[in-house]
Amino acid sequence: MDDDLRLTVGRLLEVPRFQLRLVAGAAGLDRPVRWAHSTELLDPGPYLRGNEVVLTVGAALGDAERCAEFARSVHASRGSAIGYGIGDVLPESPQPLRAVCEELGLPLLEVPPEVPFLSFTEWFAEQMATSRTERHGREETGRLFQLVANGLASPEALRSRLDEAGLSDESLAVLAVPSTDLPERLDTSRGAVLGVDGNIALLVVGSEEHATELARSWGGVGGIATPGPLEQIPQALAEAISALETAGRGGTIVRAADLATFEGLLSRLERHQIAPFADQIARPLTDHDAVHGTELAETLRAFLRTDGAAGSAARELHLHPNTLRHRLSRIKTLTGRDPLDFGDRVALAIAMWAVRGDR
């Protein structure tokens, strides 16, 4: 089964058509499941590939020793669970089998008499086909998104997909998230067009609020473009991808508006690009403070917070203006950057941002 399904034993228990009942091994409900295999062999291991629900009516499980041998074979072969068909041999799964499955953390599921084992393999085959169809559709839409973003296709090429999703072309929000964060099935009840291109998933939805909700529910990392009409989709796709790159570094949700800020610009720089500011400007100040017990770094931060207003900074720090000017002079000497010069003040601001504890 494709990894896209991410099916677990716990999820299989929720499938209405099987009416399964868990009787042991609840510790293994998060085991992945990809297929079902029916057998009456005591040692089915050689015929298992892993992650199967192993179905049996228990014809060979006549005593505790045989129950243990069967369960341990399934467990050693990475089987996900045992499905015991009740009614053919016994009206319920044998207690010794329950005991060993509980010990192994191997889920034991009772299958009612009216559910044929063949229905399991048919259902898994249906899920595989559905998964492949959905994956193909997502990849095709992802390629179309890339063509539109690169100017190789008109935004009008997306109109039919938007119509199918019930989305208005007057206000569209684009969300970019890691494709690994996508759920097994996308809830499209509120309208969404999904495309996957490599490790990035792009969604067009009807509002920024909806995009934010989805990003939060899928791992809390995402980039959201500025909402706009259909003709602005090329720009929105690029914005969302750029915002996702920044979001990935901080593990947050980043909106396009956040990129057009001083910190938004700095957050998109790699560490090696920021390092010279930290090493050549900030470190001399912090080292001097550590050795001499001064507060030059905090003085500079206050000066930067007040946009270079010496009077305001002095009041914030409870200093005499002359004391502040002396500290600014010392900062200039240690860093080679003049806090009173706008260009140098920008470099000083970058340096202090680079060594900020919460970066």
C-alpha positions in Angstrom: 0.0 0.0 0.0 1.2 3.5 -0.7 2.7 5.4 2.2 0.2 8.1 1.5 -2.5 6.2 3.3 -0.7 6.1 6.6 -3.2 3.5 7.8 -2.8 2.1 11.3 -4.5 -0.6 13.2 -6.4 2.0 15.2 -7.7 3.5 12.0 -8.7 0.0 10.7 -10.9 -0.4 13.8 -12.9 2.6 12.7 -13.9 1.1 9.3 -17.6 0.4 9.6 -17.8 -2.5 7.2 -15.5 -4.7 9.3 -17.2 -4.3 12.7 -13.9 -5.2 14.4 -13.5 -5.6 18.1 -10.2 -5.1 19.9 -9.7 -7.8 22.6 -5.9 -7.5 23.3 -2.7 -5.7 22.4 -4.0 -2.1 22.6 -0.4 -0.9 22.9 0.1 -1.7 19.2 -2.8 0.4 17.7 -0.4 2.8 16.0 1.2 0.0 14.0 1.0 0.7 10.2 -1.1 -1.6 8.1 -0.7 -2.1 4.3 -2.4 -5.4 3.5 -4.3 -8.4 4.8 -3.2 -12.1 4.7 -5.4 -15.1 5.6 -3.7 -18.3 6.9 -4.2 -21.4 9.1 -0.5 -22.1 9.4 1.1 -22.1 12.8 4.1 -20.3 11.3 3.0 -17.8 8.7 6.2 -15.8 8.9 7.7 -17.0 5.6 4.7 -15.8 3.7 4.5 -12.3 5.4 6.2 -9.2 4.1 5.4 -7.0 7.1 2.6 -4.7 8.2 -0.2 -7.1 7.4 -3.3 -8.0 9.4 -3.0 -11.8 9.6 -6.5 -13.3 9.4 -7.3 -16.8 10.9 -10.3 -18.8 12.1 -8.0 -20.5 14.6 -8.2 -24.1 13.1 -4.7 -24.8 14.2 -4.8 -23.0 17.5 -6.0 -25.8 19.7 -3.9 -25.1 22.8 -1.9 -22.4 24.6 1.4 -23.5 23.1 0.1 -23.3 19.6 -1.5 -19.9 20.2 1.8 -18.6 21.5 3.7 -20.1 18.5 1.3 -18.4 16.1 1.3 -15.0 17.7 5.1 -14.9 18.1 5.6 -15.8 14.4 3.3 -13.0 13.4 5.1 -10.6 15.7 8.6 -11.6 14.6 7.5 -11.2 11.0 6.4 -7.6 11.7 2.7 -8.4 11.3 0.6 -5.5 12.4 -2.3 -7.4 14.0 -4.1 -10.7 14.2 -7.7 -10.8 12.9 -9.5 -13.8 14.5 -12.6 -14.9 12.7 -15.1 -16.0 15.3 -17.9 -18.5 14.7 -16.2 -21.1 12.5 -14.1 -22.8 15.3 -14.9 -20.9 18.5 -17.5 -18.2 19.4 -14.7 -15.9 20.6 -10.9 -15.7 20.4 -9.1 -18.2 22.8 -7.9 -16.7 26.0 -4.3 -18.0 25.6 -4.1 -16.1 22.3 -5.3 -13.0 24.0 -2.7 -13.4 26.7 0.3 -13.7 24.4 -1.0 -10.8 22.2 -1.3 -8.6 25.2 2.2 -9.5 26.3 3.6 -8.7 22.8 1.6 -5.6 22.3 0.2 -7.2 19.2 -3.4 -6.1 18.5 -5.9 -9.0 18.4 -9.1 -8.2 16.6 -12.2 -10.3 16.5 -13.8 -10.5 13.1 -17.6 -11.2 13.1 -18.9 -14.2 11.2 -20.7 -12.1 8.6 -17.5 -10.4 7.4 -15.6 -12.6 4.9 -11.8 -12.4 4.9 -11.9 -11.7 1.2 -13.5 -8.3 2.0 -10.3 -7.2 3.7 -8.1 -7.7 0.6 -10.8 -6.1 -1.6 -11.0 -3.0 0.7 -7.2 -2.7 0.7 -7.1 -2.9 -3.1 -9.8 -0.2 -3.3 -7.7 2.1 -0.9 -4.6 1.6 -3.0 -6.4 2.5 -6.2 -8.0 5.6 -4.6 -4.6 6.6 -3.2 -2.9 6.4 -6.5 -5.7 8.3 -8.2 -5.6 11.1 -5.6 -1.8 11.2 -5.7 -1.8 11.5 -9.4 -4.3 14.3 -9.3 -2.3 16.2 -6.7 0.9 15.9 -8.7 -0.9 17.1 -11.9 -2.3 20.1 -10.1 1.1 20.7 -8.5 2.7 20.8 -12.0 0.0 23.2 -13.2 0.7 25.5 -10.2 4.4 25.6 -11.1 3.5 26.5 -14.7 1.3 29.3 -13.6 3.8 30.6 -11.0 6.6 30.6 -13.7 4.4 32.4 -16.3 4.2 29.4 -18.6 0.4 29.0 -18.1 -2.3 31.6 -17.6 -4.1 31.7 -14.2 -7.3 30.9 -16.2 -6.0 27.4 -16.4 -6.9 27.0 -12.8 -10.5 28.2 -13.2 -12.1 24.8 -13.7 -10.4 23.4 -10.5 -11.6 26.5 -8.6 -15.1 26.0 -9.8 -15.1 22.3 -8.8 -14.0 23.3 -5.3 -16.7 26.0 -5.1 -14.1 28.8 -4.8 -14.7 32.4 -5.9 -12.0 33.8 -8.1 -12.3 37.2 -6.4 -10.6 36.3 -3.1 -8.1 33.4 -3.0 -5.5 32.6 -0.4 -2.5 30.3 -1.2 -1.0 28.1 1.5 2.3 26.3 1.1 3.2 23.5 3.6 5.6 20.6 3.6 4.0 17.8 1.7 4.9 15.4 4.5 2.4 17.3 6.8 -0.6 16.5 4.6 -3.3 14.4 6.2 -4.4 11.0 4.7 -7.5 12.6 3.3 -8.0 16.3 2.7 -11.3 17.8 4.0 -12.6 19.8 1.0 -16.0 20.6 2.5 -14.9 24.3 2.8 -13.3 24.4 -0.7 -9.7 23.8 -1.5 -7.5 23.0 -4.5 -4.4 21.0 -3.7 -1.3 20.4 -5.7 1.9 18.7 -4.7 5.3 19.4 -6.2 8.1 17.4 -4.6 8.3 18.2 -0.9 6.0 21.2 -1.1 2.2 21.1 -1.1 0.3 24.2 -2.4 -3.4 24.8 -1.5 -5.7 27.5 -2.8 -8.5 28.2 -0.4 -11.1 30.9 0.1 -9.6 32.9 2.9 -6.5 33.6 4.9 -8.3 32.4 8.0 -8.9 29.0 6.4 -5.3 28.8 5.3 -4.1 29.5 8.8 -6.4 26.9 10.3 -5.1 24.2 7.9 -1.5 25.1 8.6 -2.0 24.9 12.4 -3.8 21.6 12.1 -1.1 20.0 9.9 2.0 20.7 12.0 2.1 24.5 12.5 4.5 25.2 9.7 3.3 27.0 6.6 3.6 30.0 4.3 0.6 32.1 3.4 0.4 34.5 0.5 -1.6 37.8 0.5 -5.2 37.0 -0.5 -6.2 38.3 -3.9 -8.1 37.6 -7.2 -7.3 34.9 -9.7 -5.1 37.1 -11.8 -2.7 37.5 -8.8 -2.3 33.8 -8.3 1.2 33.7 -9.9 2.5 36.2 -7.4 0.7 34.5 -4.6 2.2 31.1 -5.4 5.7 32.6 -5.3 4.9 34.4 -2.0 3.6 31.3 -0.3 6.7 29.3 -1.3 9.0 32.1 -0.1 7.1 32.4 3.2 7.3 28.6 3.7 11.1 28.7 3.4 11.2 31.2 6.2 8.6 29.3 8.2 10.6 26.1 8.0 13.6 27.7 9.7 11.6 28.9 12.7 8.9 26.2 12.8 6.1 28.7 12.5 3.4 30.1 10.2 4.7 33.0 8.1 2.5 35.4 6.0 3.7 37.2 3.0 3.3 40.5 4.8 5.9 39.2 7.4 8.5 39.0 4.7 8.5 42.8 4.0 10.0 43.6 7.4 13.5 44.1 8.7 13.3 40.8 10.7 11.6 39.1 7.8 14.5 39.9 5.6 17.1 38.8 8.1 15.3 35.5 8.9 15.7 34.5 5.2 19.5 34.8 5.4 21.6 31.7 6.1 23.6 31.5 9.3 26.9 32.0 7.5 25.7 35.2 6.0 24.8 36.6 9.4 28.0 35.3 11.2 30.3 38.3 10.2 27.9 40.7 11.9 27.8 38.7 15.1 31.6 38.0 15.1 32.9 41.4 14.1 30.4 43.7 15.7 28.3 42.1 18.4 31.0 39.9 20.0 33.4 42.7 20.9 30.6 44.4 22.8 29.4 41.3 24.7 33.0 40.2 25.4 33.8 43.7 26.8 30.7 43.7 29.0 31.7 40.2 30.3 35.2 41.3 31.2 34.6 44.8 32.5 31.1 44.6 33.9 29.8 47.2 31.5 26.4 47.4 29.7 27.3 48.4 26.2 25.2 45.8 24.5 22.1 46.7 26.4 22.8 50.4 25.8 23.0 49.8 22.1 19.8 47.8 22.1 18.0 50.6 23.9 19.4 53.1 21.4 18.2 51.0 18.5 14.8 50.6 20.0 14.4 54.3 20.2 15.4 54.7 16.6 18.6 56.5 17.5 17.0 59.1 19.8 19.7 59.7 22.4 17.3 61.5 24.8 14.8 58.7 24.7 17.4 56.1 25.1 19.0 57.9 28.1 15.6 58.1 29.8 14.9 54.5 29.2 18.2 53.5 30.7 18.0 56.1 33.5 21.3 57.6 32.4 22.6 61.2 32.0 22.8 62.1 28.3 26.5 62.6 28.6 26.9 59.0 30.0 24.9 57.7 27.1 27.1 59.6 24.6 30.2 58.3 26.3 28.9 54.7 25.9 28.0 55.3 22.2 31.6 56.5 21.7 32.9 53.4 23.3 30.7 51.3 21.1 32.1 53.0 18.0 35.7 52.4 19.1 35.1 48.7 19.8 33.0 47.9 16.7 34.2 50.4 14.1 30.6 51.4 13.5 29.2 54.7 14.5 25.7 54.4 16.1 24.9 58.0 15.0 25.4 57.1 11.4 22.3 55.5 9.7 24.2 53.0 7.6 26.4 51.9 10.6 23.3 51.8 12.8 21.7 49.3 10.4 24.8 47.1 10.6 24.7 47.3 14.4 21.0 46.4 14.4 21.8 43.3 12.3 24.6 42.3 14.6 22.4 42.6 17.7 19.7 40.6 16.0 22.2 37.9 15.1 23.2 37.2 18.7 19.7 37.5 20.1 18.9 34.6 22.4 15.6 33.8 20.8 16.7 33.7 17.2 
